């Protein structure tokens, strides 16, 4: 796929991150969201989709800036349920890694949009 296709994937990932934030806000805290069966399933689906989309990024410059391997590994754990999902790791991912990913993706999207304006 192309650079432009990868940018579309980044927009989609950012939407999943917004969905994660909404799910957490609806449950008041990350812990409460993860402890709630519906919240946990919704969060896991969003995280799995993020891993799937990151795995489809083909532009080397974008791929180098993103945590593709970690996201795909966690996606595989979620989808294949390898020895059950570690809740503490999930909470840490939601509190630390997802906000970091949002910042990085927002920066990449902003760079793309600025290049489009200059073109």
Residue, then its C-alpha position, 0 to 999 in steps of 0.5 A: x500500500x501507499x504512504x497515503x493509505x498508511x496515513x488513512x490507517x493512522x486516522x483510523x487508529x486515532x479513532x480507536x484511541x478516542x474510542x478507548x478514551x470514551x470507554x474508560x471515561x464511561x467507566x470513570x477509571x481504567x481499572x473499572x473499565x477493565x474489571x467490567x466485562x463489557x468494558x474489557x471486551x470493548x477495550x480489547x477489541x480496540x487494542x486488537x484493531x490498533x495492532x492489526x492496523x499498525x501491522x499493515x503500515x508499509x511506509x518505512x519511515x512511519x513504521x520506524x516511528x511506531x511501536x509496531x512489534x509491541x502492538x502486534x504482539x499484544x494483538x496476538x495475545x488478545x486474539x489468540x488468548x495466549x495463557x489469558x490476558x495479563x490485566x496489569x499489563x493491559x492497564x499499563x498499556x491503557x495508561x501509558x502506551x495508548x496516550x504515547x501512541x496517540x501523541x505520536x500518531x497525532x504528530x505524524x498526521x499533523x506533519x502529513x497535513x502540513x505537507x498537504x497544505x504546502x503542496 
